[in-house]
Amino acid sequence: MSNARWFSIALLTLSSVVGCGGSSKPAHSPDEVVPLDDPAGAKKPAAPGAVEAASSKEVSDAMKAIEAKRFSDAKALLDQAITKNPKDAQAHYYLGVVNSSDGGDVKAAIASYEKALELDPKLIDAYVNLSALKLEAKDAEGALATADKGLAIAKKQPDLALNRALALETMGKSSEALAAYGDAVSIRPDDFSLKVSYAQLLAKANKKTEALAQLSAIRECPDPKLLTVGAIIALELDAAADCVALMDRGLKLQQVPGLFVRRGMCRDKLKDAPGATADYKKAIELDAKFAPAHYYLAQLVKATDKPQACKELGLAAELGGAKGIGPSAKKEKTELGCK
């Protein structure tokens, strides 16, 4: 069985971890108002590969077509392969890949993977993709059952371990999910995304020390977006120094306004007003139209410099408009009695 896969969709989304609050000042989550600002943080597609040596010429040609993203050609070839040999597990597997491609038919993909596993119960990649698709289809129980079957064959398969954890979390089985995430982390210790997700779950379980240990382990992460999410979790845990350390690393990788604002929020929590001020002003220097920088600078100075706070809130309200920080800035400007 090849370790490479054309299409493995163990779904580790950041949506479950970017919703944490980060500052006690605004009533809403800072995620809603401070963009993560990292285009490089998008999920990369899996590398092209085969489950194993192609079972037929049609399957071999279909694999090449899939790699070239010629999905309609691949489907025609796979239909031919299945017509010639209805028991060709590989053909059904790759038909699942085609059916689950962008704009594909998820139900048909699930049926194809299930047929592939019926014909070859040891086809681990089919368990991976099937469990992920069932998660996408909001069938967490089905995803869990599929992952468990695959893990009974390949106990240390990292994508299956992750899908199992995600399924348990979706089902609301917090303690079991926590243990499953721990298992997944032990299998793939270099997966920074997984460590961040695990840290968030530990934080929810009030396991602060364990959560911060996972966040400490991502400090060399090369992805500013993940570092930012980790910083949000750290700030929620009142670990502002850890938050600063994560943002220091992020800013070494990418200097954008959002990251400076994030670090400013961390420094503000540490009562480092000069540091926070410098970060907010640096964000404004990089992009004078970045509304969150004006908003958080206003929060920092409003107790000592009302005119500047009013100016910054006015800019935040104007630049933010009806989105993000705009409405909050407008409301606070009125409450502060700004003209």
URLIN-V705685 format. One record per helix or strand of 3 or more residues. SS is the DSSP state (hx for helix, st for strand). FROM is the first residue (numbers start at 0). LEN is the number of residues. If there is no record, write none. Layout:
SS,FROM,LEN  SS,FROM,LEN
//
This chain:
hx,29,3  hx,38,3  hx,56,11  hx,70,14  hx,88,11  hx,105,14  hx,123,13  hx,139,14  hx,157,13  hx,173,14  hx,191,13  hx,207,9  hx,223,13  hx,239,14  hx,256,13  hx,272,14  hx,290,11  hx,305,15  hx,325,10
//
